[in-house]
Amino acid sequence: MKDAAIALLCALGLICLTLGGLLTGLGVVFLDANRYTALMDELDVYPEVGIPREEQVLVNGDLAAYLAGKTDSLDRPVTLRGEAVASPFNEREKRHMEDVRRLFRAGLAARAALLAVGAACVVAGLTLGRRRARRFGALLALCLFTAAGLLLAALLWRADFNILFIRFHELIFTNDLWLLDPATDAMIRMLPEPFFAGMAAQGGVAAAVGAAAAFLAGALILNLPGRKRKT
């Protein structure tokens, strides 16, 4: 196989691994119930939500488990604004969370596929290609990610989080179930905009770390001697 093809194969492998690492970093944050609680403590949402903190901690665990596909129900008896209820969420909120869960499932499936394809390409490049071609592939992938990272950083620097939040929901969801009313929907009181801003900040850092770690791991593998070919 020609060096150019091997370089492209290696670049593809590193791109897939890096994107898989990025999604892994996001999952570490957005599926961590302890992070939910820490941000809620920081924002002191409990008086507004109307659920005692000790019960809210359990609800946070339910949310994380539901999004991770470990449970199929968000129902839990809690005290909501002084009244015992069978679930902290109404039917509209549950329907919205079904949409959110599908999004998370797609993300988890994409992560698995990207990591598998990335690993396969890197192993193939290591086995078939000369080190010079593999290094060129790694350099190509690095240049692409550097350009993409700088562009994304510039866009985020100038963007308003509230606008991004709204545009994201309009793009991802095909209904208006995400438009919740604080007067009737506990979820929006639990998860106000500052909560999502904090999660986005943590998720961005974790995604960058995951992406960098996956890229470096792949690049180091590609720098190994590889199998000697007969001449």
C-alpha positions as MATLAB code, in Angstrom:
seq = 'MKDAAIALLCALGLICLTLGGLLTGLGVVFLDANRYTALMDELDVYPEVGIPREEQVLVNGDLAAYLAGKTDSLDRPVTLRGEAVASPFNEREKRHMEDVRRLFRAGLAARAALLAVGAACVVAGLTLGRRRARRFGALLALCLFTAAGLLLAALLWRADFNILFIRFHELIFTNDLWLLDPATDAMIRMLPEPFFAGMAAQGGVAAAVGAAAAFLAGALILNLPGRKRKT';
ca = [
       0.000    0.000    0.000;
       1.332    3.402   -0.931;
       2.596    5.785    1.761;
      -0.091    8.352    0.955;
      -2.872    5.837    1.538;
      -1.284    4.717    4.802;
      -0.958    8.339    5.934;
      -4.639    8.966    5.232;
      -5.571    5.755    7.041;
      -3.554    6.815   10.076;
      -5.047   10.305   10.003;
      -8.543    8.811    9.851;
      -7.713    6.562   12.785;
      -6.476    9.451   14.903;
      -9.491   11.574   13.983;
     -11.862    8.797   15.049;
      -9.953    8.133   18.262;
      -9.887   11.831   19.107;
     -13.607   12.269   18.547;
     -14.241    9.138   20.592;
     -12.094   10.552   23.382;
     -14.013   13.817   23.170;
     -17.345   12.006   23.602;
     -15.850   10.002   26.456;
     -14.908   13.209   28.239;
     -18.405   14.593   27.772;
     -19.876   11.380   29.150;
     -17.694   11.570   32.243;
     -19.288   14.921   33.084;
     -22.861   14.652   31.847;
     -23.470   11.193   33.328;
     -22.072   12.021   36.764;
     -24.818   12.579   39.347;
     -22.272   13.936   41.837;
     -21.533   16.815   39.477;
     -25.234   17.593   39.278;
     -25.414   17.810   43.055;
     -22.247   19.885   43.355;
     -23.584   22.479   40.917;
     -26.990   22.498   42.589;
     -25.266   23.090   45.924;
     -23.301   25.947   44.412;
     -26.429   27.522   42.911;
     -28.589   26.654   45.968;
     -31.530   25.595   43.828;
     -33.316   23.630   46.556;
     -35.607   26.370   47.919;
     -36.749   27.202   44.379;
     -37.148   23.560   43.341;
     -39.113   22.686   46.457;
     -37.493   19.268   46.988;
     -35.320   18.614   50.070;
     -31.647   18.230   49.243;
     -31.440   14.626   50.470;
     -34.266   13.663   48.117;
     -32.835   15.732   45.258;
     -29.576   13.782   45.515;
     -31.543   10.589   44.847;
     -33.348   12.240   41.930;
     -29.969   13.244   40.482;
     -28.885    9.616   40.644;
     -32.056    8.633   38.799;
     -31.385   11.209   36.077;
     -27.810   10.027   35.502;
     -28.842    6.363   35.485;
     -31.720    7.066   33.106;
     -29.519    8.908   30.615;
     -26.896    6.157   30.804;
     -29.544    3.536   30.026;
     -29.287    1.850   33.425;
     -32.932    2.425   34.332;
     -36.122    3.071   32.395;
     -37.995    5.160   34.935;
     -37.657    8.596   36.493;
     -40.428    7.979   39.006;
     -39.545    8.311   42.677;
     -41.747    9.384   45.597;
     -40.557   12.800   46.799;
     -41.805   15.813   48.683;
     -42.429   18.571   46.151;
     -43.282   21.975   47.574;
     -44.562   20.361   50.748;
     -46.708   17.767   48.985;
     -45.960   14.041   48.668;
     -45.906   13.084   44.976;
     -45.202    9.833   43.127;
     -42.658   11.459   40.800;
     -40.760   14.755   40.701;
     -41.533   15.055   36.975;
     -44.790   15.494   35.095;
     -45.657   13.827   31.803;
     -44.300   16.646   29.638;
     -40.952   16.510   31.398;
     -40.798   12.725   31.051;
     -41.505   12.940   27.336;
     -38.724   15.490   26.948;
     -36.341   13.249   28.853;
     -37.169   10.425   26.449;
     -35.857   12.664   23.668;
     -32.768   13.525   25.706;
     -32.137    9.864   26.438;
     -32.250    9.023   22.726;
     -29.645   11.730   22.160;
     -27.395   10.228   24.824;
     -27.857    6.746   23.383;
     -26.798    8.029   19.979;
     -23.756    9.660   21.563;
     -22.752    6.478   23.378;
     -23.181    4.435   20.199;
     -21.146    6.957   18.210;
     -18.407    6.875   20.835;
     -18.145    3.084   20.646;
     -18.077    3.137   16.846;
     -15.474    5.902   16.659;
     -13.150    4.203   19.129;
     -13.489    0.857   17.336;
     -12.863    2.314   13.879;
     -10.041    4.494   15.181;
      -8.292    1.573   16.857;
      -8.665   -0.582   13.750;
      -7.191    2.112   11.499;
      -4.280    2.785   13.839;
      -3.456   -0.920   14.142;
      -3.689   -1.319   10.363;
      -1.438    1.675    9.831;
       1.066    0.355   12.347;
       1.078   -3.055   10.689;
       1.173   -1.987    7.052;
       2.910    1.348    6.876;
       6.358    2.744    7.244;
       6.996    5.055   10.174;
       7.446    8.050    7.888;
       3.969    7.598    6.406;
       2.443    7.080    9.841;
       4.071   10.235   11.163;
       2.756   12.215    8.228;
      -0.753   10.913    8.964;
      -0.427   11.976   12.591;
       0.787   15.426   11.531;
      -2.126   15.786    9.114;
      -4.635   14.889   11.835;
      -2.961   17.277   14.271;
      -3.156   20.151   11.794;
      -6.832   19.489   11.130;
      -7.695   19.389   14.826;
      -5.636   22.477   15.574;
      -7.479   24.450   12.905;
     -10.864   23.125   14.070;
     -10.020   23.866   17.704;
      -8.972   27.433   16.979;
     -12.120   28.046   14.936;
     -14.346   26.600   17.665;
     -12.591   28.638   20.352;
     -13.078   31.820   18.329;
     -16.771   31.097   17.812;
     -17.377   30.290   21.483;
     -15.466   33.388   22.579;
     -17.918   35.596   20.727;
     -21.053   33.567   21.363;
     -23.763   34.131   23.956;
     -24.460   30.938   25.932;
     -28.191   31.587   26.089;
     -28.384   31.894   22.307;
     -26.272   28.764   21.847;
     -28.489   26.906   24.297;
     -31.645   27.842   22.417;
     -30.166   27.133   18.980;
     -28.913   23.754   20.152;
     -32.372   22.705   21.315;
     -34.031   24.007   18.170;
     -31.565   22.032   16.048;
     -31.624   18.765   18.008;
     -35.275   18.437   18.993;
     -38.221   18.316   16.612;
     -40.796   19.396   19.213;
     -41.204   22.080   21.860;
     -41.164   19.787   24.901;
     -37.893   21.394   25.988;
     -39.735   24.673   26.588;
     -40.582   24.219   30.265;
     -42.422   26.506   32.669;
     -40.812   27.129   36.085;
     -44.279   27.535   37.589;
     -45.347   23.986   36.700;
     -42.205   22.047   35.748;
     -39.737   21.126   38.480;
     -37.033   20.157   35.979;
     -36.388   23.711   34.830;
     -36.112   24.782   38.459;
     -33.625   21.962   39.127;
     -31.631   22.702   36.003;
     -31.649   26.454   35.347;
     -29.465   28.074   32.704;
     -26.493   28.636   35.097;
     -26.529   24.898   35.796;
     -26.159   24.086   32.107;
     -23.497   26.767   31.709;
     -21.502   25.165   34.506;
     -21.950   21.687   33.058;
     -20.938   22.944   29.620;
     -17.755   24.465   31.047;
     -16.837   21.251   32.845;
     -17.808   19.188   29.819;
     -15.630   21.305   27.556;
     -12.569   20.765   29.750;
     -13.237   17.026   30.067;
     -13.833   16.727   26.314;
     -10.549   18.501   25.555;
      -8.647   16.263   27.959;
     -10.291   13.114   26.576;
      -9.611   14.147   22.997;
      -5.970   15.021   23.721;
      -5.389   11.766   25.611;
      -6.906    9.670   22.814;
      -4.912   11.503   20.146;
      -1.624   11.155   22.031;
      -2.243    7.467   22.691;
      -2.896    6.855   19.010;
       0.093    8.943   17.918;
       2.405    7.077   20.274;
       1.195    3.749   18.906;
       1.788    4.944   15.353;
       5.340    5.884   16.330;
       6.164    2.294   17.289;
       8.499    0.389   14.953;
       5.729   -1.787   13.501;
       6.110   -5.069   11.669;
       9.139   -5.453    9.424;
       8.195   -6.206    5.852;
      10.095   -8.462    3.508;
      11.863   -6.686    0.687;
];
